[in-house]
Amino acid sequence: QKEVEQNSGPLSVPEGAIASLNCTYSDRGSQSFFWYRQYSGKSPELIMFIYSNGDKEDGRFTAQLNKASQYVSLLIRDSQPSDSATYLCAVHASGGSYIPTFGRGTSLIVHP
Amino acid sequence: DVKVTQSSRYLVKRTGEKVFLECVQDMDHENMFWYRQDPGLGLRLIYFSYDVKMKEKGDIPEGYSVSREKKERFSLILESASTNQTSMYLCASSLSRNSYTEAFFGQGTRLTVV
């Protein structure tokens, strides 16, 4: 069973701070990694994806991947109350799998 | 924009009923998925399909079946609903069978079995 682990939180940060969300995965050959945001009562939507080791930046979001440590993270700079949501890490397994395996999600609360 | 539409937002069914959850996508995606989402358990894959009439079991297929007669439509069937199937059901689709394709989700169906 391929596993994706996230701290369920909640992670509480003040407005304007950096929120750091972490995810580890068990399948060493995993090739692609996705972060989805899910607001309460809504469905998940993609915010970032990363395939190569290192950092990938998109606006206030940075995804970081370290395949040797089997670790992927999402940083949210200048956090806003509107960022309050559950963040789901999804991993596609080795062998070119197109099937996302999701972590249980981390709840983020950004307080004014 | 990709649109994935689930037929119902809320459903209440009785124990033992046969339940159909319908999902339609409008972007000619190859892959379609059914997940259930429960507090503390995250998203768990029930079934998926990579082509018309093709289906594969996910992690928790017991008590469920699926049908994909047309490329755009993927149905989840609860043969005999039970209270432990009360959950949020999410349908998703993705473009192709490679590792770099994102999933697009429907709005979800909250099913209550009484």
Interface residues (C-beta under 8 A of the other chain):
Chain A: Q1 S8 Q31 S32 F34 Y36 K42 S43 P44 E45 L46 F49 Y51 L88 A90 H92 G96 S97 Y98 I99 P100 T101 F102 G103 R104 G105
Chain B: N31 F33 Y35 G40 L41 G42 L43 L45 F48 Y50 D59 L90 S94 S96 R97 N98 S99 Y100 T101 E102 A103 F104 F105 G106 Q107 G108
